[in-house]
Amino acid sequence: MRILVTSEPRSGGASELNLFERPAGGERAVLVHLDMDGGQEPGLALDELQSLTESAGALVVDRILSRRAKPDPRYFIGRGRVDELTARVRETGADLVLVNHTLSPSQERNLEKALGCQVLDRTGLILDIFAQRARSHEGKLQVELAQLRHMASRLVRGWSHLERQKGGIGMRGPGETQLEMDRRMLGVRIKQLERRLVKVRKQREQGRQARRRQELATVSLVGYTNAGKSTLFNRLTEAQVYADDRLFATLDTTLRRLDLPAGEPVILADTVGFIRDLPHQLVAAFHSTLEEAAESQLLLQVVDASDPERDDSIHQVEGVLNEIDAGELPRIRVYNKIDAVGREPMRRRDPETGVEEVWLSAETGAGLSLLVEAIQETLGAERVQGVVRLHPRQGRLRARLFEIGQVLGEHYDDEGGLQLEVRLRRADLDRLHEREGLELHAPSLGA
């Protein structure tokens, strides 16, 4: 990316054009974290930033921890730290500095001028990772939209020697500056992407409506990135979703059918991982993808049992779930990677929160059956059982009952009528009662 910056006019003289070309991106990175009290433990914060950096494909050559009561308005980290950071960049041969915070556009530019290398903040780094991981059409559109919105606030004032209208023949400037042209072009592209995403979201909603018509429950895997969601998804569905031990290994939502032991199918959704301080523009850009979680009947909140900060990760995930209006959905908390901490598979209910917990290892498969049982029992908690009586001409309704519920027995009476002993979800029974006048009687099949 080339960005042009002009110098201020010299006093008593004409404006001099001084082009500043933004340094090209690099692969050797210095990490910077500013500890301002009350945040995540600094060492763990730098560890997470290093994981993000390595996930993006860069090599970490140095880490710098700085402490300030509040950020410096010009450089964020302070003038003294800038001098130290400049020396570190030269010593290590780094060509990229990653700051574990959100920088203002002016702070980012000031640091780049002082350091002579590219500077990215946390949001820019995550956007770069997302751009690498997006595979579906919708995912690519969402990433590009988030990148353009981020870029729009970082347009450097260019070609300012043409900005002002000057008096006299031959001295009048253009009617539109380069900066205004850039902003207009970005605005046009953003609107195009937004229109395309509206169409994609309509298609996704049509798919959800089709599943609703079939009364198929959706179970979504949610959790902190790298908690093992995709590995668990593959174990449950025998899918081949890409899984790797790095942050944001998968980005696009994947749906697969999961047949429970009782014979009832559900749709299992693998969603994008969450992370601390997930940029709001990413939450907004991926809202349609995250709607799969918000529209689910059950959430499987996957937690890395080996993570020393797992309680904080749970808190971060719940914050995003509340942001997408999914905080009140039924959930099972799945503690994964028990093989890394030497724990046995188990299933219990947290006495404080009342949340169902399953401890397992998606890698080895230990405890997987406990999770399947918990899913089936949770989705079946609102089920009712009894006998329905159908007229001989209600063959279509009979087929429907076989499709959405468990038919435990079937008996024809002397008049040709049919009695089915069924087990149904309460919501399905209420819907059929409203549409078809179906009544459920006490079990007395063949009476």
TAPE-V869392 format. One record per residue. N is the residue number from 1. RES is the residue in one small letter. SS is DSSP state (h for helix, s for strand, l for the rest). OMEGA is omega in degrees with one decimal (* if undefined). D_FIRST is the distance of its C-alpha to the first C-alpha in whole Angstrom. Layout:
n = (N;N)
res = (RES;RES)
ss = (SS;SS)
omega = (OMEGA;OMEGA)
d_first = (D_FIRST;D_FIRST)
This chain:
n = (1;2;3;4;5;6;7;8;9;10;11;12;13;14;15;16;17;18;19;20;21;22;23;24;25;26;27;28;29;30;31;32;33;34;35;36;37;38;39;40;41;42;43;44;45;46;47;48;49;50;51;52;53;54;55;56;57;58;59;60;61;62;63;64;65;66;67;68;69;70;71;72;73;74;75;76;77;78;79;80;81;82;83;84;85;86;87;88;89;90;91;92;93;94;95;96;97;98;99;100;101;102;103;104;105;106;107;108;109;110;111;112;113;114;115;116;117;118;119;120;121;122;123;124;125;126;127;128;129;130;131;132;133;134;135;136;137;138;139;140;141;142;143;144;145;146;147;148;149;150;151;152;153;154;155;156;157;158;159;160;161;162;163;164;165;166;167;168;169;170;171;172;173;174;175;176;177;178;179;180;181;182;183;184;185;186;187;188;189;190;191;192;193;194;195;196;197;198;199;200;201;202;203;204;205;206;207;208;209;210;211;212;213;214;215;216;217;218;219;220;221;222;223;224;225;226;227;228;229;230;231;232;233;234;235;236;237;238;239;240;241;242;243;244;245;246;247;248;249;250;251;252;253;254;255;256;257;258;259;260;261;262;263;264;265;266;267;268;269;270;271;272;273;274;275;276;277;278;279;280;281;282;283;284;285;286;287;288;289;290;291;292;293;294;295;296;297;298;299;300;301;302;303;304;305;306;307;308;309;310;311;312;313;314;315;316;317;318;319;320;321;322;323;324;325;326;327;328;329;330;331;332;333;334;335;336;337;338;339;340;341;342;343;344;345;346;347;348;349;350;351;352;353;354;355;356;357;358;359;360;361;362;363;364;365;366;367;368;369;370;371;372;373;374;375;376;377;378;379;380;381;382;383;384;385;386;387;388;389;390;391;392;393;394;395;396;397;398;399;400;401;402;403;404;405;406;407;408;409;410;411;412;413;414;415;416;417;418;419;420;421;422;423;424;425;426;427;428;429;430;431;432;433;434;435;436;437;438;439;440;441;442;443;444;445;446;447)
res = (m;r;i;l;v;t;s;e;p;r;s;g;g;a;s;e;l;n;l;f;e;r;p;a;g;g;e;r;a;v;l;v;h;l;d;m;d;g;g;q;e;p;g;l;a;l;d;e;l;q;s;l;t;e;s;a;g;a;l;v;v;d;r;i;l;s;r;r;a;k;p;d;p;r;y;f;i;g;r;g;r;v;d;e;l;t;a;r;v;r;e;t;g;a;d;l;v;l;v;n;h;t;l;s;p;s;q;e;r;n;l;e;k;a;l;g;c;q;v;l;d;r;t;g;l;i;l;d;i;f;a;q;r;a;r;s;h;e;g;k;l;q;v;e;l;a;q;l;r;h;m;a;s;r;l;v;r;g;w;s;h;l;e;r;q;k;g;g;i;g;m;r;g;p;g;e;t;q;l;e;m;d;r;r;m;l;g;v;r;i;k;q;l;e;r;r;l;v;k;v;r;k;q;r;e;q;g;r;q;a;r;r;r;q;e;l;a;t;v;s;l;v;g;y;t;n;a;g;k;s;t;l;f;n;r;l;t;e;a;q;v;y;a;d;d;r;l;f;a;t;l;d;t;t;l;r;r;l;d;l;p;a;g;e;p;v;i;l;a;d;t;v;g;f;i;r;d;l;p;h;q;l;v;a;a;f;h;s;t;l;e;e;a;a;e;s;q;l;l;l;q;v;v;d;a;s;d;p;e;r;d;d;s;i;h;q;v;e;g;v;l;n;e;i;d;a;g;e;l;p;r;i;r;v;y;n;k;i;d;a;v;g;r;e;p;m;r;r;r;d;p;e;t;g;v;e;e;v;w;l;s;a;e;t;g;a;g;l;s;l;l;v;e;a;i;q;e;t;l;g;a;e;r;v;q;g;v;v;r;l;h;p;r;q;g;r;l;r;a;r;l;f;e;i;g;q;v;l;g;e;h;y;d;d;e;g;g;l;q;l;e;v;r;l;r;r;a;d;l;d;r;l;h;e;r;e;g;l;e;l;h;a;p;s;l;g;a)
ss = (l;l;l;l;l;l;l;l;l;l;l;l;l;l;l;l;l;l;l;l;l;l;l;l;l;l;l;s;s;s;s;s;s;s;s;l;l;l;l;l;l;h;h;h;h;h;h;h;h;h;h;h;h;h;h;h;l;l;s;s;s;s;s;s;s;s;s;l;l;l;l;s;l;l;l;s;l;l;h;h;h;h;h;h;h;h;h;h;h;h;h;h;l;l;l;s;s;s;s;l;l;l;l;l;h;h;h;h;h;h;h;h;h;h;h;l;l;s;s;s;s;h;h;h;h;h;h;h;h;h;h;h;h;l;l;l;h;h;h;h;h;h;h;h;h;h;h;h;h;h;h;h;l;l;l;l;l;l;l;h;h;h;l;l;l;l;l;l;l;l;l;l;l;l;l;l;l;h;h;h;h;h;h;h;h;h;h;h;h;h;h;h;h;h;h;h;h;h;h;h;h;h;h;h;h;h;h;h;h;h;h;h;h;l;l;l;l;s;s;s;s;s;s;s;l;l;l;l;h;h;h;h;h;h;h;h;h;l;l;l;l;l;l;l;l;l;l;l;l;l;l;l;l;s;s;s;s;s;s;l;l;l;l;l;s;s;s;s;s;s;l;l;l;s;l;l;l;l;l;h;h;h;h;h;h;l;h;h;h;h;h;h;h;h;l;l;l;s;s;s;s;s;s;s;l;l;l;l;l;h;h;h;h;h;h;h;h;h;h;h;h;h;h;l;l;l;l;l;l;l;s;s;s;s;s;s;l;h;h;h;l;l;l;l;l;s;s;s;s;l;l;l;l;l;l;s;s;s;s;l;l;l;l;l;l;l;l;h;h;h;h;h;h;h;h;h;h;h;h;l;l;l;s;s;s;s;s;s;s;s;l;l;l;l;h;h;h;h;h;h;h;h;h;h;l;s;s;s;s;s;s;s;l;l;l;l;l;s;s;s;s;s;s;s;s;h;h;h;h;h;h;h;h;h;h;h;l;l;l;l;s;l;l;l;l;l;l)
omega = (177.4;177.8;-176.8;179.2;-179.8;178.1;175.9;179.9;175.0;-178.1;177.3;-177.6;-179.6;177.8;179.4;179.5;179.1;-174.5;174.5;179.7;-179.5;-178.0;178.3;178.9;-177.4;-177.8;178.7;-167.7;168.1;-178.3;-179.2;175.1;179.3;-180.0;-178.4;176.8;174.3;-179.0;178.4;178.2;-170.4;-179.3;179.2;177.9;177.8;177.0;179.7;177.3;177.9;177.2;177.0;-178.5;178.9;177.0;178.2;176.7;-179.2;178.7;179.3;-178.8;178.3;178.1;-178.6;175.9;179.7;179.8;177.0;176.3;177.9;-177.3;173.2;-175.8;-176.4;-174.7;-177.9;-175.9;179.7;-176.4;-179.4;178.9;177.8;178.9;178.1;-179.7;177.7;179.2;179.5;179.9;-179.7;-178.2;-175.4;-176.0;-179.0;176.4;-179.6;175.0;-179.0;-178.1;-173.2;-179.2;174.6;179.6;171.5;179.1;-178.8;177.7;178.9;-179.8;-179.7;178.5;179.7;177.9;-176.8;-174.5;-178.5;176.4;-177.7;177.9;175.9;173.2;-175.7;-179.7;179.7;179.1;-179.8;177.2;179.0;178.0;180.0;179.9;177.8;-170.4;-174.9;-179.4;-178.0;178.1;-179.6;-179.6;179.4;177.3;-178.5;179.8;-179.8;179.0;179.2;179.2;-178.9;177.9;177.2;-178.3;-176.2;179.9;-176.0;175.4;178.8;-178.5;-177.2;176.8;-175.9;175.1;177.9;-170.2;-168.8;171.7;-179.4;-179.0;175.5;-179.6;179.4;-177.7;-178.6;-177.9;179.1;-179.0;-177.4;-179.9;177.4;179.2;179.5;177.3;178.7;-179.2;-180.0;179.6;176.0;-179.9;179.3;-178.9;178.7;179.1;177.1;-179.6;180.0;178.2;178.9;-179.2;176.0;178.9;-179.7;-179.9;176.7;178.1;178.8;179.6;176.4;176.7;178.2;178.9;178.2;178.4;178.1;180.0;178.0;-178.7;176.8;178.5;176.6;177.8;-175.3;173.0;176.9;178.3;177.6;179.7;-179.8;176.2;178.4;-178.2;-176.9;176.4;177.7;177.8;179.3;179.5;-175.3;-171.9;-175.0;176.9;179.9;178.5;-178.3;178.5;-179.7;-178.5;175.5;-175.7;178.2;177.8;175.7;-175.2;-174.5;176.9;179.9;-179.7;175.5;177.3;176.6;178.7;179.0;-177.1;-179.2;177.1;-178.0;178.8;171.4;175.5;179.1;-177.4;175.0;-173.2;178.0;-179.8;177.2;179.6;177.0;177.7;175.4;-175.5;-176.4;179.9;176.3;175.8;179.4;-177.4;-176.6;-176.5;-178.7;177.0;-179.1;176.8;176.4;176.8;-177.7;-178.6;-176.4;173.4;-178.6;175.9;169.6;-177.5;-174.5;-177.7;175.4;-176.8;-178.8;-178.2;179.2;-180.0;-173.8;179.0;177.2;177.5;176.6;-180.0;179.8;-179.8;179.9;176.6;178.5;178.4;176.8;-178.8;179.8;176.7;177.4;-174.5;-176.0;-178.4;174.7;-178.5;170.1;179.2;-175.2;176.6;-175.3;176.5;178.6;177.4;-179.9;-178.3;175.6;178.6;178.4;175.7;179.3;176.6;-179.3;175.6;-179.4;-176.4;-178.4;-175.9;-176.9;-178.6;176.0;-179.8;173.0;178.2;-174.5;172.9;177.2;-178.2;-177.3;-177.0;180.0;178.4;-177.4;-179.8;177.7;179.4;179.9;176.5;-179.6;177.5;-177.4;-178.9;179.7;179.0;-178.9;-177.0;-178.7;-178.8;178.3;-177.2;178.8;-176.3;173.8;-179.3;-175.5;174.2;179.7;-178.4;-177.7;179.9;179.9;178.2;176.5;179.4;179.8;179.5;175.8;-175.7;-171.5;-176.8;176.3;175.8;-173.5;-179.2;-176.5;-176.4;175.7;178.1;-174.7;-178.3;179.5;177.2;-175.9;174.2;178.9;170.0;-171.9;171.5;-172.6;168.8;-179.3;-178.8;178.9;179.0;179.5;-179.6;179.2;176.1;-178.9;-174.8;-171.4;-176.6;-176.3;178.5;177.9;-178.1;178.2;-178.7;177.0;-174.4;177.4;-179.1;*)
d_first = (0;4;6;10;13;17;19;23;25;28;31;34;31;28;25;23;19;17;14;12;8;7;8;7;9;12;16;18;18;20;22;23;25;27;31;32;35;36;33;33;35;32;32;32;29;27;29;27;24;24;25;22;20;22;22;18;19;18;21;23;24;25;26;27;29;29;32;32;34;31;27;26;25;23;22;23;25;27;26;29;27;23;26;27;23;22;25;25;21;22;25;24;21;19;15;14;16;17;19;22;22;20;18;18;15;17;18;14;13;17;17;13;15;18;17;15;13;11;13;13;16;19;17;14;15;18;15;14;17;18;16;17;21;21;23;25;24;25;23;20;20;21;18;15;17;17;13;13;16;14;11;13;15;12;11;11;14;13;16;19;21;21;22;26;28;30;34;36;36;32;31;30;26;24;25;22;19;15;15;18;16;13;15;18;16;14;18;19;17;18;22;22;21;24;26;25;26;29;30;30;31;34;35;34;37;39;39;40;43;44;44;46;49;49;50;47;46;43;42;38;37;35;34;32;29;31;34;35;35;34;37;39;38;39;42;44;43;42;39;36;33;31;32;30;31;27;26;25;26;27;25;27;30;33;37;40;43;45;49;51;55;57;55;53;49;46;43;40;37;34;32;28;29;29;28;28;26;25;22;24;21;22;25;25;23;25;28;30;29;31;34;35;36;37;39;41;45;44;41;41;39;38;39;38;41;40;38;39;37;38;40;37;35;38;37;33;34;37;35;32;35;37;34;34;38;39;40;44;44;46;44;45;44;43;43;41;41;45;45;43;45;49;50;52;51;52;52;53;53;51;54;52;50;52;49;50;48;48;47;46;44;42;42;45;46;49;50;48;51;52;48;50;53;51;49;52;54;52;51;55;56;57;58;62;65;68;69;68;71;70;72;72;70;67;66;62;62;64;61;58;60;60;56;55;58;60;63;66;69;70;74;76;78;82;80;77;75;72;72;68;68;64;62;59;56;58;55;56;60;59;57;60;62;61;60;63;66;65;68;67;71;72;72;75;74;77;80)
